[in-house]
Amino acid sequence: MHIIRLNALRRAPDARRRPASSLEREVITAVVALYLVLSGAMLVVHFALGGEGSDRPTATSSTSPTHAAAAAAAVAVAKEGAAR
């Protein structure tokens, strides 16, 4: 029968965590930087191409009859606005 010593399994109170390696910090920094760059690029594209609040009608690639009617109405409104 094996006896498990609970005290041996516990971490010593003065044990400290190992410091993160420089490679680990470098990878985390690169991932955060990439996230920020991609987020910024998507925001620029969103607002440059007319995000919400744009005067341009929204085109759809849907083949649904419901969406086709809405797209036709948006085009009609855009033509009416251009004629002014």
MOPAC internal coordinates of N, CA, C and O (Angstrom, degrees):
PM7 1SCF
backbone

  N    0.0000 0     0.00 0     0.00 0    0    0    0
  C    1.4433 1     0.00 0     0.00 0    1    0    0
  C    1.5353 1   108.63 1     0.00 0    2    1    0
  O    1.2310 1   121.17 1   -48.48 1    3    2    1
  N    1.3042 1   115.37 1   131.52 1    3    2    1
  C    1.4574 1   120.27 1  -177.68 1    5    3    2
  C    1.5215 1   109.79 1   -95.67 1    6    5    3
  O    1.2310 1   121.30 1   -45.31 1    7    6    5
  N    1.2807 1   115.11 1   134.69 1    7    6    5
  C    1.4585 1   120.57 1   178.20 1    9    7    6
  C    1.5281 1   107.38 1  -107.11 1   10    9    7
  O    1.2310 1   121.10 1   -53.17 1   11   10    9
  N    1.3130 1   115.50 1   126.83 1   11   10    9
  C    1.4725 1   120.92 1   179.41 1   13   11   10
  C    1.5208 1   108.16 1   -96.73 1   14   13   11
  O    1.2310 1   121.54 1   -53.79 1   15   14   13
  N    1.2850 1   114.65 1   126.21 1   15   14   13
  C    1.4537 1   118.91 1   176.89 1   17   15   14
  C    1.5193 1   108.97 1   -86.72 1   18   17   15
  O    1.2310 1   120.18 1   -64.27 1   19   18   17
  N    1.3040 1   117.26 1   115.73 1   19   18   17
  C    1.4521 1   121.60 1  -179.03 1   21   19   18
  C    1.5212 1   111.77 1   -65.66 1   22   21   19
  O    1.2310 1   120.58 1   144.94 1   23   22   21
  N    1.3069 1   116.49 1   -35.06 1   23   22   21
  C    1.4589 1   119.08 1  -179.78 1   25   23   22
  C    1.5201 1   111.79 1   -64.96 1   26   25   23
  O    1.2310 1   119.92 1   148.81 1   27   26   25
  N    1.3153 1   117.75 1   -31.19 1   27   26   25
  C    1.4591 1   120.90 1  -179.73 1   29   27   26
  C    1.5267 1   110.85 1   -72.99 1   30   29   27
  O    1.2310 1   120.16 1   153.60 1   31   30   29
  N    1.3442 1   117.30 1   -26.40 1   31   30   29
  C    1.4557 1   120.68 1  -179.12 1   33   31   30
  C    1.5221 1   112.64 1   -82.71 1   34   33   31
  O    1.2310 1   121.26 1   158.11 1   35   34   33
  N    1.3058 1   115.20 1   -21.89 1   35   34   33
  C    1.4697 1   118.43 1  -179.30 1   37   35   34
  C    1.5183 1   109.99 1   -77.47 1   38   37   35
  O    1.2310 1   121.46 1   -28.53 1   39   38   37
  N    1.2910 1   114.81 1   151.47 1   39   38   37
  C    1.4568 1   120.22 1   177.23 1   41   39   38
  C    1.5182 1   109.54 1   -77.93 1   42   41   39
  O    1.2310 1   120.98 1   -38.12 1   43   42   41
  N    1.2700 1   115.72 1   141.88 1   43   42   41
  C    1.4624 1   119.52 1   177.92 1   45   43   42
  C    1.5185 1   109.25 1   -64.17 1   46   45   43
  O    1.2310 1   119.55 1   -38.35 1   47   46   45
  N    1.3285 1   118.46 1   141.65 1   47   46   45
  C    1.4716 1   120.29 1  -176.02 1   49   47   46
  C    1.5215 1   113.68 1   -62.47 1   50   49   47
  O    1.2310 1   119.63 1   154.55 1   51   50   49
  N    1.3160 1   118.31 1   -25.45 1   51   50   49
  C    1.4608 1   119.41 1  -178.68 1   53   51   50
  C    1.5351 1   112.85 1   -95.58 1   54   53   51
  O    1.2310 1   120.49 1  -176.44 1   55   54   53
  N    1.3300 1   116.66 1     3.56 1   55   54   53
  C    1.4694 1   119.41 1   179.95 1   57   55   54
  C    1.5240 1   108.93 1   -70.76 1   58   57   55
  O    1.2310 1   121.10 1   -43.11 1   59   58   57
  N    1.2956 1   115.50 1   136.89 1   59   58   57
  C    1.4725 1   120.08 1  -179.32 1   61   59   58
  C    1.5105 1   109.29 1  -112.26 1   62   61   59
  O    1.2310 1   121.43 1   -24.97 1   63   62   61
  N    1.3263 1   114.86 1   155.03 1   63   62   61
  C    1.4637 1   119.63 1   177.04 1   65   63   62
  C    1.5088 1   109.07 1   -67.93 1   66   65   63
  O    1.2310 1   121.34 1   -31.91 1   67   66   65
  N    1.3195 1   115.04 1   148.09 1   67   66   65
  C    1.4640 1   118.37 1   178.10 1   69   67   66
  C    1.5302 1   108.97 1   -70.90 1   70   69   67
  O    1.2310 1   120.08 1   -37.39 1   71   70   69
  N    1.2882 1   117.45 1   142.61 1   71   70   69
  C    1.4670 1   119.50 1   178.98 1   73   71   70
  C    1.5331 1   110.12 1   -68.52 1   74   73   71
  O    1.2310 1   121.09 1   -34.65 1   75   74   73
  N    1.3114 1   115.53 1   145.35 1   75   74   73
  C    1.4618 1   120.00 1   178.56 1   77   75   74
  C    1.5218 1   109.49 1   -66.96 1   78   77   75
  O    1.2310 1   121.05 1   -39.65 1   79   78   77
  N    1.3115 1   115.59 1   140.35 1   79   78   77
  C    1.4592 1   119.25 1  -179.24 1   81   79   78
  C    1.5243 1   109.70 1   -73.58 1   82   81   79
  O    1.2310 1   121.07 1   -18.77 1   83   82   81
  N    1.3107 1   115.55 1   161.23 1   83   82   81
  C    1.4611 1   119.00 1  -179.74 1   85   83   82
  C    1.5313 1   110.55 1   -67.14 1   86   85   83
  O    1.2310 1   119.89 1   147.06 1   87   86   85
  N    1.3332 1   117.82 1   -32.94 1   87   86   85
  C    1.4598 1   120.67 1   177.25 1   89   87   86
  C    1.5233 1   110.54 1   -64.81 1   90   89   87
  O    1.2310 1   120.89 1   139.95 1   91   90   89
  N    1.3260 1   115.89 1   -40.05 1   91   90   89
  C    1.4661 1   120.61 1   178.71 1   93   91   90
  C    1.5232 1   110.60 1   -62.77 1   94   93   91
  O    1.2310 1   120.43 1   134.48 1   95   94   93
  N    1.3187 1   116.79 1   -45.52 1   95   94   93
  C    1.4679 1   120.84 1   177.63 1   97   95   94
  C    1.5209 1   111.09 1   -63.89 1   98   97   95
  O    1.2310 1   120.51 1   140.88 1   99   98   97
  N    1.3218 1   116.63 1   -39.12 1   99   98   97
  C    1.4568 1   121.29 1  -179.22 1  101   99   98
  C    1.5341 1   111.00 1   -65.08 1  102  101   99
  O    1.2310 1   120.24 1   138.92 1  103  102  101
  N    1.3170 1   117.14 1   -41.08 1  103  102  101
  C    1.4695 1   120.87 1   179.46 1  105  103  102
  C    1.5196 1   110.29 1   -66.70 1  106  105  103
  O    1.2310 1   120.14 1   136.36 1  107  106  105
  N    1.3283 1   117.34 1   -43.64 1  107  106  105
  C    1.4659 1   120.49 1   179.20 1  109  107  106
  C    1.5167 1   110.16 1   -62.65 1  110  109  107
  O    1.2310 1   120.17 1   137.18 1  111  110  109
  N    1.3189 1   117.27 1   -42.82 1  111  110  109
  C    1.4647 1   121.21 1   178.40 1  113  111  110
  C    1.5266 1   111.08 1   -63.05 1  114  113  111
  O    1.2310 1   120.02 1   139.28 1  115  114  113
  N    1.3242 1   117.57 1   -40.72 1  115  114  113
  C    1.4645 1   120.87 1   179.75 1  117  115  114
  C    1.5254 1   111.19 1   -66.27 1  118  117  115
  O    1.2310 1   119.87 1   140.46 1  119  118  117
  N    1.3168 1   117.86 1   -39.54 1  119  118  117
  C    1.4665 1   120.94 1   179.23 1  121  119  118
  C    1.5258 1   110.39 1   -65.90 1  122  121  119
  O    1.2310 1   119.88 1   136.54 1  123  122  121
  N    1.3155 1   117.84 1   -43.46 1  123  122  121
  C    1.4677 1   121.19 1   178.81 1  125  123  122
  C    1.5278 1   109.94 1   -64.54 1  126  125  123
  O    1.2310 1   120.16 1   137.64 1  127  126  125
  N    1.3259 1   117.30 1   -42.36 1  127  126  125
  C    1.4686 1   120.59 1   179.21 1  129  127  126
  C    1.5253 1   110.71 1   -63.79 1  130  129  127
  O    1.2310 1   119.92 1   137.30 1  131  130  129
  N    1.3168 1   117.76 1   -42.70 1  131  130  129
  C    1.4592 1   121.04 1   178.19 1  133  131  130
  C    1.5214 1   110.88 1   -62.11 1  134  133  131
  O    1.2310 1   120.35 1   137.94 1  135  134  133
  N    1.3240 1   116.93 1   -42.06 1  135  134  133
  C    1.4634 1   121.44 1   177.19 1  137  135  134
  C    1.5252 1   110.70 1   -59.15 1  138  137  135
  O    1.2310 1   120.10 1   133.63 1  139  138  137
  N    1.3212 1   117.41 1   -46.37 1  139  138  137
  C    1.4642 1   121.07 1  -179.25 1  141  139  138
  C    1.5311 1   111.84 1   -64.95 1  142  141  139
  O    1.2310 1   120.23 1   139.10 1  143  142  141
  N    1.3325 1   117.17 1   -40.90 1  143  142  141
  C    1.4719 1   120.93 1   178.94 1  145  143  142
  C    1.5172 1   110.68 1   -64.05 1  146  145  143
  O    1.2310 1   120.40 1   133.28 1  147  146  145
  N    1.3368 1   116.84 1   -46.72 1  147  146  145
  C    1.4664 1   119.62 1  -179.49 1  149  147  146
  C    1.5260 1   111.64 1   -66.21 1  150  149  147
  O    1.2310 1   120.02 1   140.72 1  151  150  149
  N    1.3208 1   117.57 1   -39.28 1  151  150  149
  C    1.4659 1   120.33 1   177.90 1  153  151  150
  C    1.5225 1   110.61 1   -63.48 1  154  153  151
  O    1.2310 1   120.69 1   136.04 1  155  154  153
  N    1.3113 1   116.29 1   -43.96 1  155  154  153
  C    1.4624 1   119.89 1   178.26 1  157  155  154
  C    1.5155 1   112.27 1   -63.37 1  158  157  155
  O    1.2310 1   120.45 1   138.63 1  159  158  157
  N    1.3259 1   116.75 1   -41.37 1  159  158  157
  C    1.4643 1   120.21 1   179.26 1  161  159  158
  C    1.5249 1   110.87 1   -64.36 1  162  161  159
  O    1.2310 1   120.17 1   139.27 1  163  162  161
  N    1.3296 1   117.28 1   -40.73 1  163  162  161
  C    1.4694 1   119.69 1   178.78 1  165  163  162
  C    1.5215 1   111.69 1   -66.69 1  166  165  163
  O    1.2310 1   120.07 1   144.19 1  167  166  165
  N    1.3248 1   117.46 1   -35.81 1  167  166  165
  C    1.4669 1   119.73 1   176.59 1  169  167  166
  C    1.5230 1   111.13 1   -66.33 1  170  169  167
  O    1.2310 1   120.39 1   137.84 1  171  170  169
  N    1.3195 1   116.85 1   -42.16 1  171  170  169
  C    1.4656 1   120.38 1   178.93 1  173  171  170
  C    1.5185 1   110.40 1   -62.47 1  174  173  171
  O    1.2310 1   120.17 1   133.63 1  175  174  173
  N    1.3288 1   117.28 1   -46.37 1  175  174  173
  C    1.4590 1   120.88 1   179.56 1  177  175  174
  C    1.5219 1   110.32 1   -63.65 1  178  177  175
  O    1.2310 1   120.09 1   139.30 1  179  178  177
  N    1.3143 1   117.43 1   -40.70 1  179  178  177
  C    1.4574 1   121.18 1  -179.14 1  181  179  178
  C    1.5243 1   111.08 1   -60.00 1  182  181  179
  O    1.2310 1   120.72 1   131.57 1  183  182  181
  N    1.3246 1   116.22 1   -48.43 1  183  182  181
  C    1.4617 1   118.67 1  -176.90 1  185  183  182
  C    1.5235 1   112.17 1   -80.44 1  186  185  183
  O    1.2310 1   119.25 1   150.75 1  187  186  185
  N    1.3084 1   119.03 1   -29.25 1  187  186  185
  C    1.4595 1   121.28 1   178.96 1  189  187  186
  C    1.5181 1   111.32 1   -71.27 1  190  189  187
  O    1.2310 1   120.36 1   145.88 1  191  190  189
  N    1.3202 1   116.91 1   -34.12 1  191  190  189
  C    1.4560 1   120.12 1  -179.75 1  193  191  190
  C    1.5201 1   112.66 1   -93.53 1  194  193  191
  O    1.2310 1   120.31 1  -170.33 1  195  194  193
  N    1.2858 1   117.01 1     9.67 1  195  194  193
  C    1.4578 1   120.69 1   175.82 1  197  195  194
  C    1.5093 1   112.59 1    83.82 1  198  197  195
  O    1.2310 1   121.40 1   -98.46 1  199  198  197
  N    1.3014 1   114.92 1    81.54 1  199  198  197
  C    1.4601 1   119.88 1   176.86 1  201  199  198
  C    1.5108 1   109.86 1   -79.14 1  202  201  199
  O    1.2310 1   120.26 1    35.59 1  203  202  201
  N    1.3063 1   117.11 1  -144.41 1  203  202  201
  C    1.4582 1   120.57 1   179.17 1  205  203  202
  C    1.5200 1   109.39 1   -63.57 1  206  205  203
  O    1.2310 1   120.87 1   -35.34 1  207  206  205
  N    1.3098 1   115.94 1   144.66 1  207  206  205
  C    1.4442 1   120.30 1  -179.27 1  209  207  206
  C    1.5186 1   112.56 1    87.43 1  210  209  207
  O    1.2310 1   120.32 1  -175.34 1  211  210  209
  N    1.2902 1   117.00 1     4.66 1  211  210  209
  C    1.4578 1   120.97 1   179.75 1  213  211  210
  C    1.5203 1   109.81 1   -77.62 1  214  213  211
  O    1.2310 1   120.58 1   -29.75 1  215  214  213
  N    1.3077 1   116.49 1   150.25 1  215  214  213
  C    1.4610 1   120.95 1   178.02 1  217  215  214
  C    1.5142 1   112.10 1   -83.49 1  218  217  215
  O    1.2310 1   120.73 1   168.15 1  219  218  217
  N    1.3247 1   116.21 1   -11.85 1  219  218  217
  C    1.4578 1   119.56 1  -179.40 1  221  219  218
  C    1.5229 1   110.43 1   -78.74 1  222  221  219
  O    1.2310 1   120.04 1   -35.24 1  223  222  221
  N    1.3329 1   117.53 1   144.76 1  223  222  221
  C    1.4598 1   119.62 1   176.93 1  225  223  222
  C    1.5358 1   110.35 1   -71.30 1  226  225  223
  O    1.2310 1   121.29 1   -27.15 1  227  226  225
  N    1.2953 1   115.15 1   152.85 1  227  226  225
  C    1.4459 1   120.42 1   178.90 1  229  227  226
  C    1.5162 1   109.39 1   -87.64 1  230  229  227
  O    1.2310 1   120.35 1   -57.16 1  231  230  229
  N    1.3024 1   116.94 1   122.84 1  231  230  229
  C    1.4590 1   120.83 1   177.44 1  233  231  230
  C    1.5183 1   108.23 1   -86.49 1  234  233  231
  O    1.2310 1   120.77 1   -25.11 1  235  234  233
  N    1.3043 1   116.14 1   154.89 1  235  234  233
  C    1.4596 1   120.32 1   178.88 1  237  235  234
  C    1.5163 1   109.83 1  -130.81 1  238  237  235
  O    1.2310 1   120.90 1   -31.57 1  239  238  237
  N    1.3078 1   115.88 1   148.43 1  239  238  237
  C    1.4529 1   120.33 1   176.36 1  241  239  238
  C    1.5236 1   110.64 1  -103.75 1  242  241  239
  O    1.2310 1   121.21 1  -171.33 1  243  242  241
  N    1.3274 1   115.29 1     8.67 1  243  242  241
  C    1.4598 1   120.06 1  -178.67 1  245  243  242
  C    1.5222 1   110.33 1   -73.52 1  246  245  243
  O    1.2310 1   120.59 1   -34.42 1  247  246  245
  N    1.3275 1   116.47 1   145.58 1  247  246  245
  C    1.4650 1   121.28 1   177.29 1  249  247  246
  C    1.5224 1   111.35 1   -98.81 1  250  249  247
  O    1.2310 1   120.53 1  -172.49 1  251  250  249
  N    1.3341 1   116.59 1     7.51 1  251  250  249
  C    1.4578 1   120.55 1   180.00 1  253  251  250
  C    1.5300 1   110.17 1   -69.06 1  254  253  251
  O    1.2310 1   119.49 1   -43.31 1  255  254  253
  N    1.3399 1   118.57 1   136.69 1  255  254  253
  C    1.4714 1   120.72 1   177.40 1  257  255  254
  C    1.5276 1   112.24 1   -58.80 1  258  257  255
  O    1.2310 1   120.08 1   145.41 1  259  258  257
  N    1.3063 1   117.44 1   -34.59 1  259  258  257
  C    1.4621 1   120.32 1   178.87 1  261  259  258
  C    1.5205 1   110.39 1   -63.90 1  262  261  259
  O    1.2310 1   120.25 1   136.39 1  263  262  261
  N    1.3199 1   117.13 1   -43.61 1  263  262  261
  C    1.4547 1   120.46 1   179.84 1  265  263  262
  C    1.5241 1   111.19 1   -70.69 1  266  265  263
  O    1.2310 1   120.41 1   147.02 1  267  266  265
  N    1.3115 1   116.82 1   -32.98 1  267  266  265
  C    1.4684 1   119.84 1   178.84 1  269  267  266
  C    1.5244 1   110.39 1   -63.74 1  270  269  267
  O    1.2310 1   120.39 1   139.45 1  271  270  269
  N    1.3275 1   116.86 1   -40.55 1  271  270  269
  C    1.4672 1   120.20 1   178.55 1  273  271  270
  C    1.5201 1   110.69 1   -65.20 1  274  273  271
  O    1.2310 1   120.47 1   138.60 1  275  274  273
  N    1.3158 1   116.71 1   -41.40 1  275  274  273
  C    1.4601 1   120.38 1   179.53 1  277  275  274
  C    1.5243 1   110.79 1   -66.89 1  278  277  275
  O    1.2310 1   120.18 1   141.29 1  279  278  277
  N    1.3280 1   117.26 1   -38.71 1  279  278  277
  C    1.4640 1   120.70 1   179.12 1  281  279  278
  C    1.5241 1   110.62 1   -67.15 1  282  281  279
  O    1.2310 1   120.31 1   140.42 1  283  282  281
  N    1.3376 1   117.01 1   -39.58 1  283  282  281
  C    1.4648 1   120.37 1   178.16 1  285  283  282
  C    1.5197 1   110.44 1   -64.25 1  286  285  283
  O    1.2310 1   120.14 1   140.47 1  287  286  285
  N    1.3250 1   117.34 1   -39.53 1  287  286  285
  C    1.4637 1   120.63 1   178.34 1  289  287  286
  C    1.5206 1   110.43 1   -65.84 1  290  289  287
  O    1.2310 1   119.90 1   141.01 1  291  290  289
  N    1.3219 1   117.79 1   -38.99 1  291  290  289
  C    1.4643 1   120.85 1   179.35 1  293  291  290
  C    1.5159 1   111.08 1   -65.95 1  294  293  291
  O    1.2310 1   120.26 1   140.93 1  295  294  293
  N    1.3223 1   117.11 1   -39.07 1  295  294  293
  C    1.4684 1   120.88 1   177.79 1  297  295  294
  C    1.5190 1   110.01 1   -65.65 1  298  297  295
  O    1.2310 1   120.19 1   139.54 1  299  298  297
  N    1.3267 1   117.24 1   -40.46 1  299  298  297
  C    1.4595 1   120.78 1   178.97 1  301  299  298
  C    1.5239 1   111.27 1   -62.92 1  302  301  299
  O    1.2310 1   120.80 1   138.83 1  303  302  301
  N    1.3159 1   116.07 1   -41.17 1  303  302  301
  C    1.4641 1   120.59 1   178.54 1  305  303  302
  C    1.5282 1   109.65 1   -65.34 1  306  305  303
  O    1.2310 1   120.15 1   140.61 1  307  306  305
  N    1.3106 1   117.32 1   -39.39 1  307  306  305
  C    1.4627 1   120.98 1  -179.96 1  309  307  306
  C    1.5317 1   110.96 1   -66.25 1  310  309  307
  O    1.2310 1   120.54 1   139.82 1  311  310  309
  N    1.3363 1   116.58 1   -40.18 1  311  310  309
  C    1.4687 1   119.45 1   178.41 1  313  311  310
  C    1.5204 1   110.54 1   -66.39 1  314  313  311
  O    1.2310 1   120.96 1   141.89 1  315  314  313
  N    1.3168 1   115.77 1   -38.11 1  315  314  313
  C    1.4745 1   120.26 1   178.91 1  317  315  314
  C    1.5208 1   110.51 1   -64.49 1  318  317  315
  O    1.2310 1   120.97 1   139.50 1  319  318  317
  N    1.3340 1   115.74 1   -40.50 1  319  318  317
  C    1.4670 1   120.75 1   178.89 1  321  319  318
  C    1.5122 1   111.39 1   -67.96 1  322  321  319
  O    1.2310 1   120.12 1   145.06 1  323  322  321
  N    1.3334 1   117.37 1   -34.94 1  323  322  321
  C    1.4675 1   121.19 1  -179.88 1  325  323  322
  C    1.5177 1   110.97 1   -72.89 1  326  325  323
  O    1.2310 1   120.12 1   152.76 1  327  326  325
  N    1.3256 1   117.37 1   -27.24 1  327  326  325
  C    1.4558 1   120.99 1  -177.91 1  329  327  326
  C    1.5337 1   111.24 1   -75.39 1  330  329  327
  O    1.2310 1   120.04 1   162.40 1  331  330  329
  N    1.2926 1   117.53 1   -17.60 1  331  330  329
  C    1.4840 1   120.28 1  -177.86 1  333  331  330
  C    1.4573 1   111.54 1   -70.45 1  334  333  331
  O    1.2310 1   120.10 1   180.00 1  335  334  333

